[in-house]
Amino acid sequence: MSETVLLIGGGGREHAIARALEESDADLYACAGNRNPGIARIAEGFETLETTNPEAVVEYAADVDAGIAVIGPESPLEAGVADALEEAGVYAFGPKEADARIETDKAFQRRFMRENDVPGCPDFETFDDMEAACDYIDEYDGDLAIKPAGLTGGKGVKVIGDQVTAEEGKAYIRESDYDRIVLEERLIGEEFTIQAFVANDTLETAPAVQDHKRAYEGDEGPNTGGMGSYSDATTHLPFMTENDYEEAVSIMEATVDALEDYRGILYGQFMLTAAGPKVVEFNARFGDPEAMNTLPVLETDFLDVLTAARDGDPVPELEFAGRATVCKYAVPAGYPTDPEAGAKVQVDEESVARAVRATQDSSGDEPRESAGDALLYYASVDEREDGIYTTTSRAFAVVGVADSITDAETIAEDALEVAGDEGLHVRHDIGKPDLVQRRIDHVNDLRGE
């Protein structure tokens, strides 16, 4: 008997979720504020609606007779869409509004960690008095990260000593309209993400991923929602050890234990410091772009995860393909500070699917065809009668999947070349050997190796 699943959201992350359910025994329907062409082609029905409107989502869920809903973005979680669906008798794979505060309220997040003795929490203070926050910056012995307490789409954090000076940081606080902010010690190291599938007091984790937030190559420019990411063929990344990965997983286990009734995806963003992993933040859903690294190599049927969660069973043991991935986003010119919306996007999808390169084998002899795949995910674009148009956010992503990060990166580059990214901006350095080696050298320096 098939399951009717409603997917909520229209970005690259949600396109990856739709792909993960495409081969399963699921009748998939979707709703979003934009019409994502990749999701629309997979789903049996697609409704354009405001996903932060619980009544509208519940009404569409009832129309399609959905039994399970998967909530992709954070905004519907903050709006209580999971709560409304449950009240309507639809199982939502995503936390209720109160549990989603682990992401949507950074002040709550840090207090929660401190009160429940969750390891990896940096020193912090929360403020609703902006002048008091500025005084704290003057008094603090060291650099601080300035974090708005609410959602900012990954673009609100300013780090003193990295992105801004102390004076610039204080000016940012005074000029903002934030009600509350968190000031916490600046963590120095390399960031990585682990995503956990959580339900019924159990969790299973995916391989680590490293996102690249800065807009320009060489980690320059303003923060974005994420310009791309990579994962390795192992659970950990080249600059990590297996012990680093396990230590981060133990932090996530402690967090889930303290949350008690959490369900959905728990995304842990960590900084690998000289003292080990520290928590940068938690998110209450798949990462974007990290979902596009994780779901293509998930060999366990994602529908089995959803039905186990709904039926009160443990999350099934997850199997991953043991392959590396590299994801690169194409974004509108001017993104993220002054993005140009309304440009027509021409994407040659068939050529992307063939973008698998010839590589040298380990002996350096004759070229052989690499066992790899190239995938394309539409993100914040809008499909109209006469074509596909950009919005003010990221347009589409390509993902290379191969046996090594180097091969996956080359496949991703080949895919971008044939996809047609004219007029769009891409960080081409993501996943390239020299950038990966810089991460390794950085951690080795921190550890005195």
matplotlib code that plots the C-alpha trace (Angstrom):
import matplotlib.pyplot as plt

x = [0.0, 1.5, 1.8, 0.7, 3.4, 3.2, 6.5, 6.5, 9.0, 10.3, 14.1, 17.1, 16.8, 13.2, 14.1, 16.6, 13.9, 11.6, 14.3, 14.9, 11.2, 10.9, 11.9, 10.0, 6.4, 5.2, 2.5, 4.2, 2.5, 4.2, 3.4, 5.6, 5.6, 7.4, 6.9, 10.1, 10.2, 12.2, 9.8, 6.8, 8.0, 8.3, 5.2, 1.7, 0.4, 2.0, 0.2, 1.6, 0.7, 2.2, 3.9, 4.0, 0.2, -0.8, -4.4, -3.4, -1.0, -3.5, -6.2, -4.0, -2.9, -6.6, -7.2, -4.6, -5.4, -1.8, -0.8, 2.8, 4.2, 7.9, 8.7, 11.7, 12.4, 12.7, 10.0, 7.0, 8.4, 8.5, 5.0, 3.7, 2.9, 3.9, 1.5, -1.4, -0.8, -0.7, -4.0, -5.5, -4.3, -1.3, 2.1, 4.7, 8.3, 9.6, 9.6, 6.7, 7.0, 8.3, 11.1, 11.9, 13.1, 16.4, 16.9, 14.5, 15.6, 19.3, 19.0, 16.8, 19.3, 22.2, 20.3, 18.9, 22.5, 23.7, 20.7, 20.9, 24.7, 25.0, 28.7, 30.3, 28.6, 30.7, 30.7, 27.7, 25.4, 22.0, 20.8, 17.6, 19.3, 21.5, 23.6, 24.3, 25.4, 27.8, 29.2, 29.8, 31.8, 34.0, 34.5, 35.0, 38.6, 38.6, 36.5, 32.8, 30.3, 27.2, 24.0, 20.5, 18.3, 15.8, 15.9, 18.0, 18.5, 22.2, 23.1, 22.7, 25.8, 28.8, 32.1, 34.4, 38.0, 36.9, 34.2, 34.0, 36.0, 34.6, 33.5, 31.8, 30.1, 28.7, 27.5, 25.8, 24.0, 22.9, 21.6, 19.8, 16.1, 16.7, 14.9, 17.4, 20.9, 23.4, 27.1, 29.3, 33.0, 34.4, 35.2, 38.4, 38.7, 37.0, 33.3, 31.4, 27.9, 26.3, 22.6, 20.7, 17.4, 15.5, 12.3, 10.9, 14.0, 16.4, 18.7, 20.9, 23.5, 24.8, 28.3, 29.8, 29.6, 31.4, 29.4, 30.9, 29.0, 31.1, 30.0, 33.3, 36.3, 38.9, 36.2, 35.8, 32.7, 29.5, 27.8, 25.2, 22.7, 25.5, 27.4, 28.1, 29.4, 31.3, 31.4, 33.9, 33.5, 33.9, 31.8, 34.3, 36.0, 39.7, 40.6, 38.7, 39.4, 36.8, 37.0, 36.1, 33.0, 32.0, 32.5, 30.2, 27.6, 27.7, 26.8, 23.8, 22.8, 22.8, 20.8, 18.1, 18.0, 17.3, 14.7, 12.8, 10.1, 12.0, 11.4, 12.6, 16.1, 18.5, 21.3, 24.4, 26.9, 30.2, 33.5, 36.5, 38.7, 42.0, 39.9, 37.6, 34.1, 32.1, 28.5, 28.1, 24.4, 21.6, 19.0, 15.7, 15.7, 18.0, 20.7, 20.6, 22.9, 23.9, 20.7, 22.1, 25.2, 23.5, 20.3, 21.9, 24.2, 21.5, 20.8, 18.1, 14.7, 13.8, 10.1, 11.1, 12.5, 9.2, 6.9, 9.0, 8.9, 5.1, 4.5, 6.5, 9.4, 13.1, 14.8, 16.1, 19.9, 21.0, 23.2, 25.2, 26.9, 30.4, 31.0, 32.2, 30.0, 30.6, 27.7, 28.0, 25.3, 24.6, 23.1, 21.8, 24.3, 24.7, 23.6, 23.3, 23.4, 21.8, 20.5, 19.0, 15.7, 13.6, 16.3, 15.4, 17.3, 18.3, 19.4, 20.4, 19.4, 20.1, 23.7, 24.1, 23.1, 26.0, 28.6, 30.8, 34.4, 37.2, 39.8, 43.2, 43.3, 45.6, 48.6, 48.4, 47.9, 45.1, 42.1, 39.1, 35.5, 34.9, 32.1, 30.3, 27.0, 26.0, 22.8, 21.0, 18.7, 16.5, 16.3, 14.6, 13.5, 9.9, 8.5, 6.2, 4.4, 7.3, 10.2, 12.1, 13.1, 15.4, 14.2, 16.4, 17.9, 19.9, 18.9, 20.1, 22.8, 24.8, 26.2, 29.0, 29.1, 32.2, 34.7, 36.8, 36.2, 38.6, 36.6, 33.2, 34.4, 35.5, 32.1, 30.4, 32.4, 31.7, 28.0, 28.1, 29.8, 27.1, 24.2, 24.5, 25.2, 25.4, 24.6, 24.9, 27.6, 29.4, 32.1, 34.3, 36.9, 34.5, 35.9, 39.1, 42.3, 44.0, 41.1, 40.6, 44.3, 44.0, 41.4, 43.7, 46.7, 44.6, 43.5, 47.0, 48.3, 45.6, 46.6, 50.3, 50.9]
y = [0.0, 3.3, 6.3, 9.8, 12.2, 16.0, 17.9, 21.5, 23.9, 24.8, 25.1, 22.9, 21.1, 20.1, 19.1, 16.7, 15.3, 14.8, 12.9, 10.7, 9.8, 9.4, 5.8, 4.8, 3.6, 7.2, 9.2, 12.6, 16.0, 19.3, 22.9, 26.0, 29.8, 29.3, 26.7, 24.6, 22.8, 19.9, 19.1, 19.7, 17.1, 14.5, 15.3, 14.1, 17.6, 20.9, 23.8, 27.3, 28.7, 30.5, 27.7, 29.8, 29.7, 26.6, 26.7, 26.8, 23.9, 21.8, 22.5, 21.2, 18.2, 17.3, 17.8, 15.3, 13.0, 13.1, 10.8, 12.1, 15.5, 16.5, 20.1, 21.4, 25.0, 26.6, 29.3, 26.9, 25.2, 28.5, 29.2, 26.0, 24.1, 20.8, 21.4, 22.3, 19.2, 16.9, 18.4, 17.6, 14.0, 14.2, 13.0, 15.8, 14.7, 18.0, 19.4, 21.2, 24.9, 24.6, 22.1, 24.1, 26.9, 24.9, 26.8, 29.6, 31.2, 31.3, 32.7, 29.7, 27.4, 28.5, 28.5, 25.1, 23.8, 25.3, 24.2, 20.6, 20.3, 19.7, 19.6, 21.9, 25.1, 28.3, 31.1, 33.4, 36.1, 37.2, 40.8, 42.7, 46.0, 46.9, 49.4, 46.8, 44.5, 47.1, 47.6, 43.8, 44.0, 46.7, 44.6, 41.2, 39.8, 38.5, 38.5, 37.7, 36.5, 38.7, 36.6, 37.9, 35.6, 35.0, 33.6, 35.5, 33.0, 32.4, 36.0, 37.8, 36.8, 39.1, 37.9, 40.5, 39.9, 38.2, 40.1, 43.3, 45.3, 45.8, 49.3, 48.0, 45.3, 47.8, 50.0, 46.9, 46.3, 49.9, 50.2, 46.9, 46.4, 43.2, 42.7, 40.3, 39.2, 36.6, 37.5, 34.4, 33.7, 33.5, 29.9, 29.4, 26.3, 24.5, 24.3, 21.0, 19.8, 16.5, 15.8, 13.4, 11.6, 11.7, 10.0, 8.2, 8.9, 7.4, 9.0, 8.0, 10.3, 11.0, 11.7, 15.1, 17.9, 21.2, 24.2, 27.4, 30.5, 33.2, 34.6, 34.7, 32.4, 32.2, 32.5, 36.2, 38.4, 38.5, 35.4, 33.7, 30.9, 28.6, 28.7, 24.9, 22.0, 18.7, 15.4, 12.5, 8.8, 8.3, 9.6, 12.3, 15.0, 15.1, 17.6, 15.5, 12.2, 9.5, 10.5, 14.1, 12.8, 10.5, 13.4, 15.6, 12.8, 12.4, 16.1, 15.5, 12.5, 14.6, 17.2, 14.8, 13.2, 16.7, 17.6, 14.3, 14.3, 15.7, 14.4, 15.3, 16.3, 17.8, 19.6, 20.2, 22.8, 22.4, 24.2, 21.8, 23.8, 22.9, 21.6, 19.5, 20.1, 23.1, 23.9, 26.8, 26.3, 23.7, 23.8, 21.9, 20.7, 19.5, 22.0, 23.7, 22.8, 19.9, 17.9, 17.7, 16.0, 13.6, 12.4, 11.3, 8.8, 7.6, 3.9, 3.4, 4.2, 7.6, 6.5, 3.8, 6.4, 8.4, 5.5, 4.2, 7.6, 7.8, 4.3, 4.9, 2.7, 3.4, 5.2, 2.4, 2.0, 4.1, 3.0, 5.4, 4.6, 5.5, 8.1, 11.7, 14.6, 18.2, 20.7, 24.1, 26.7, 29.2, 32.4, 35.6, 38.4, 40.6, 37.8, 38.1, 41.8, 43.1, 40.2, 40.7, 38.9, 38.2, 36.9, 33.9, 30.8, 28.5, 25.1, 22.1, 19.4, 16.5, 17.6, 17.8, 14.2, 13.3, 15.4, 12.5, 12.9, 10.6, 10.3, 8.8, 5.5, 5.2, 4.0, 7.0, 4.9, 5.2, 7.2, 5.3, 6.5, 7.6, 5.9, 9.1, 11.0, 14.6, 15.8, 19.1, 20.6, 23.6, 26.0, 29.4, 29.8, 30.3, 28.3, 30.4, 29.6, 31.0, 29.6, 29.6, 32.8, 33.8, 35.1, 37.0, 33.8, 30.9, 29.6, 26.0, 23.6, 20.9, 18.0, 15.6, 12.2, 10.0, 7.9, 10.9, 14.6, 15.5, 13.5, 14.7, 18.3, 17.9, 16.3, 19.3, 21.7, 19.8, 19.9, 23.7, 24.2, 22.4, 23.5, 27.1, 29.5, 32.7, 35.7, 33.7, 33.6, 30.4, 29.7, 27.5, 26.8, 24.6, 21.0, 21.8, 20.1, 23.3, 24.5, 21.2, 21.1, 24.5, 23.1, 20.2, 22.5, 24.8, 22.1, 20.7, 24.1, 24.4, 21.1, 21.9, 19.1]
z = [0.0, -1.0, 1.3, 0.4, 1.4, 1.3, 0.9, 2.1, 0.6, -2.8, -2.6, -3.5, -0.2, -1.0, -4.5, -2.9, -0.6, -3.6, -5.4, -2.4, -2.4, -6.2, -6.3, -3.2, -2.8, -2.1, -3.8, -3.5, -3.4, -2.8, -1.9, -1.8, -2.3, -5.6, -8.3, -8.3, -11.7, -10.4, -7.6, -9.9, -12.3, -9.6, -7.6, -8.6, -7.6, -6.8, -5.1, -4.8, -1.4, 1.6, 3.6, 6.8, 6.8, 8.8, 7.7, 4.0, 4.4, 6.4, 3.8, 1.0, 3.0, 3.4, -0.3, -1.2, 1.7, 3.0, 5.8, 6.2, 5.7, 5.4, 6.3, 4.5, 5.5, 9.0, 8.6, 8.5, 11.6, 13.4, 12.2, 13.9, 10.7, 12.3, 15.2, 12.9, 10.8, 13.8, 15.1, 11.6, 11.9, 9.5, 10.8, 10.3, 10.0, 11.5, 15.1, 16.6, 17.1, 20.7, 19.7, 16.6, 18.9, 19.0, 15.7, 15.6, 18.9, 19.3, 22.9, 23.8, 22.0, 24.1, 27.4, 26.6, 26.1, 29.4, 31.4, 30.2, 30.3, 26.6, 25.8, 23.2, 24.2, 24.0, 26.5, 25.7, 27.0, 25.7, 25.5, 24.8, 25.7, 22.7, 24.7, 27.3, 24.5, 23.3, 26.8, 27.0, 23.8, 25.3, 28.5, 26.9, 26.8, 23.2, 20.0, 19.9, 17.4, 17.2, 16.5, 16.1, 18.2, 15.4, 11.9, 9.4, 6.6, 7.5, 6.8, 10.2, 12.1, 12.3, 13.8, 15.4, 14.4, 11.2, 9.4, 11.4, 14.0, 17.5, 16.6, 13.4, 15.4, 17.9, 15.0, 13.5, 16.8, 17.2, 13.6, 13.6, 14.5, 16.4, 19.7, 21.1, 20.3, 21.5, 22.0, 22.3, 22.2, 18.7, 17.8, 15.7, 13.6, 10.7, 10.5, 9.6, 9.8, 10.8, 10.1, 12.3, 11.4, 14.7, 15.9, 19.0, 21.1, 18.5, 16.0, 13.0, 11.6, 8.1, 7.0, 7.8, 5.3, 5.0, 3.8, 2.4, 3.6, 2.1, -1.3, -3.1, -3.7, -1.0, 1.7, 1.0, 1.0, 2.9, 4.4, 2.3, 2.7, 1.5, -1.8, -1.9, 0.1, 0.0, 1.8, 1.7, 1.0, 4.8, 7.7, 8.4, 6.3, 5.4, 8.2, 10.8, 12.6, 13.2, 16.9, 16.0, 14.2, 17.1, 19.6, 17.6, 17.4, 21.1, 21.5, 19.2, 21.2, 24.4, 22.7, 21.5, 25.0, 26.5, 23.9, 24.8, 22.0, 19.1, 15.6, 12.1, 11.2, 13.7, 12.0, 14.1, 12.9, 14.6, 14.8, 15.0, 17.4, 19.0, 22.0, 19.8, 18.3, 19.6, 18.6, 16.3, 16.1, 15.7, 12.9, 13.0, 9.4, 6.6, 5.6, 2.2, 0.5, 2.8, 2.0, -1.6, -0.3, 2.0, 0.3, -3.0, -1.2, 1.2, 0.3, 2.9, 1.6, 3.0, 3.0, 5.5, 7.8, 7.6, 8.2, 11.1, 12.7, 12.3, 13.5, 16.8, 15.7, 16.0, 13.1, 10.9, 10.7, 7.8, 5.0, 2.8, -0.4, 0.7, -2.0, -2.0, -3.1, -4.2, -4.5, -6.1, -6.3, -9.1, -7.7, -9.1, -9.8, -6.6, -4.3, -1.3, -0.7, -3.9, -5.9, -9.4, -9.6, -12.7, -15.0, -17.3, -16.5, -19.3, -18.0, -20.2, -17.9, -20.3, -20.7, -16.9, -16.6, -19.0, -17.2, -16.0, -16.7, -17.8, -15.0, -14.6, -12.7, -9.7, -11.8, -14.1, -17.2, -19.8, -18.8, -17.6, -17.2, -13.6, -11.8, -11.0, -11.3, -12.0, -10.4, -10.8, -8.2, -8.8, -5.8, -5.5, -9.0, -10.3, -13.2, -15.3, -18.6, -20.7, -18.7, -15.4, -13.7, -10.8, -7.5, -5.0, -3.7, -5.0, -8.5, -8.9, -7.7, -9.3, -7.4, -8.5, -6.9, -7.2, -5.3, -4.2, -3.5, -6.4, -9.0, -7.6, -7.9, -11.5, -12.3, -10.7, -12.7, -15.9, -15.0, -14.4, -17.8, -19.7, -17.5, -18.6, -15.7, -17.8, -15.7, -12.5, -9.9, -8.8, -6.2, -8.4, -5.6, -3.5, -3.3, -5.2, -3.8, -2.8, -0.7, 0.9, 1.8, 3.4, 5.7, 6.6, 7.2, 9.3, 11.7, 11.8, 12.8, 15.5, 16.9, 16.7, 14.3]

ax = plt.figure().add_subplot(projection="3d")
ax.plot(x, y, z, "-o")
ax.set_aspect("equal")
plt.show()
